[in-house]
Amino acid sequence: MLNLLKFKQRAAYEDGRESNFSGAEAYGIYAGEVGAHIGKVGGKAIFGGQVSRLMLGEVEELWDSVALVMYPSRKAMFAMTQDPAYQESAIHRRAGLDGQLNIEVKGGLGIDQL
C-alpha cells in the first residue's frame, strides 16, 4: 500500500480535546504506534519519507509525506483496521491528516518489467 499524506496545520481531534500538536506531530504519534499493529497482521513498513520537491510532472500541491507498507493480503489490512487497539491509534491519524491517498500496489515486478 502506497500512502500519500497531507497534514493539517493544527491537529483537530474528533472528541474535541485540546491539542497544541501540529498535524504532522499528531500523525507522528500514530506512526509510532502503527508498526506494531501492522506486524500483528503479518505486514511490515517498507519505507517512509518527507516529500522534498517535484521532479517531473504537474500538480497543484505536493503531498507532505509518503509511506509504503506491505500487507500479506487485503483481508489482513482490513482485520487490522477493525482491531479496537488500532482504532485507538487511528484517532491521532485522523486528527493529523488533511488528506490521504492509499494506493494498492501489486508487487513482484522489477523496473525492467514495467
C-alpha positions as CSV (number, residue, x, y, z in Angstrom):
1,M,0.0,0.0,0.0
2,L,1.4,3.3,-1.1
3,N,0.2,6.1,1.2
4,L,0.4,9.8,0.2
5,L,-0.2,12.0,3.2
6,K,-1.1,15.7,3.6
7,F,-1.0,17.1,7.1
8,K,-3.2,19.7,8.8
9,Q,-1.5,22.8,10.1
10,R,-3.0,22.1,13.5
11,A,-4.2,18.7,14.8
12,A,-8.0,18.6,15.2
13,Y,-9.3,15.7,17.4
14,E,-12.8,14.4,16.8
15,D,-13.5,14.2,20.5
16,G,-12.8,18.0,20.9
17,R,-9.7,17.5,23.1
18,E,-7.3,20.5,23.3
19,S,-4.1,20.0,21.5
20,N,-1.0,22.1,20.7
21,F,0.2,19.5,18.2
22,S,0.7,20.2,14.5
23,G,-1.0,17.7,12.2
24,A,2.4,16.2,11.5
25,E,3.0,15.7,15.2
26,A,-0.3,14.1,15.8
27,Y,0.3,11.8,12.8
28,G,3.7,11.1,14.3
29,I,2.0,9.6,17.4
30,Y,0.1,7.3,15.1
31,A,3.2,6.4,13.1
32,G,5.0,5.5,16.4
33,E,2.2,3.0,17.2
34,V,1.0,1.7,13.9
35,G,4.1,-0.5,13.2
36,A,3.1,-2.9,16.0
37,H,-0.5,-3.1,14.5
38,I,0.9,-3.8,11.0
39,G,3.3,-6.5,12.4
40,K,0.4,-8.2,14.3
41,V,-1.3,-9.0,11.0
42,G,1.9,-10.1,9.3
43,G,2.8,-6.9,7.4
44,K,5.7,-4.5,7.7
45,A,6.5,-0.9,7.0
46,I,8.9,-0.7,4.0
47,F,9.6,3.0,3.6
48,G,8.6,6.4,4.8
49,G,9.8,9.9,3.9
50,Q,9.0,13.5,3.5
51,V,8.3,14.9,0.1
52,S,11.0,17.4,-0.7
53,R,10.1,18.5,-4.3
54,L,8.5,17.5,-7.5
55,M,11.0,16.2,-10.1
56,L,8.6,15.7,-13.1
57,G,5.0,16.4,-13.8
58,E,2.5,19.0,-12.6
59,V,0.3,19.1,-9.5
60,E,-1.4,21.9,-7.7
61,E,0.1,21.0,-4.4
62,L,2.6,18.4,-3.2
63,W,1.9,15.7,-0.6
64,D,3.8,16.1,2.6
65,S,5.0,12.5,3.1
66,V,4.8,9.1,1.6
67,A,4.8,5.7,3.2
68,L,5.0,2.2,1.7
69,V,3.6,-0.7,3.7
70,M,3.4,-4.4,2.8
71,Y,0.4,-6.4,4.0
72,P,0.1,-10.1,3.3
73,S,-3.5,-9.5,2.0
74,R,-6.4,-7.1,1.8
75,K,-8.0,-9.3,4.5
76,A,-5.1,-8.7,6.8
77,M,-5.2,-5.0,6.3
78,F,-9.0,-4.9,6.9
79,A,-8.6,-7.0,10.1
80,M,-6.0,-4.5,11.4
81,T,-8.3,-1.6,10.8
82,Q,-11.1,-3.3,12.7
83,D,-9.0,-4.1,15.8
84,P,-10.0,-1.8,18.7
85,A,-6.4,-1.2,19.7
86,Y,-5.7,0.0,16.1
87,Q,-8.7,2.3,16.2
88,E,-7.3,3.9,19.4
89,S,-4.1,4.7,17.5
90,A,-6.0,5.9,14.4
91,I,-7.5,8.8,16.5
92,H,-4.2,10.5,16.0
93,R,-4.1,9.7,12.3
94,R,-7.5,11.3,11.7
95,A,-6.5,14.3,13.9
96,G,-3.4,15.0,11.9
97,L,-4.3,14.3,8.3
98,D,-5.9,16.8,5.9
99,G,-5.8,14.4,3.1
100,Q,-4.6,10.9,2.2
101,L,-4.5,8.6,-0.8
102,N,-4.0,4.9,-0.2
103,I,-2.9,3.2,-3.4
104,E,-2.9,-0.5,-3.6
105,V,0.2,-1.7,-5.5
106,K,0.9,-5.3,-6.6
107,G,4.5,-6.3,-6.0
108,G,6.8,-8.6,-7.9
109,L,7.7,-6.5,-10.9
110,G,11.3,-5.4,-11.4
111,I,11.8,-2.0,-13.0
112,D,12.6,-3.7,-16.3
113,Q,9.2,-5.3,-16.3
114,L,7.1,-2.2,-16.0
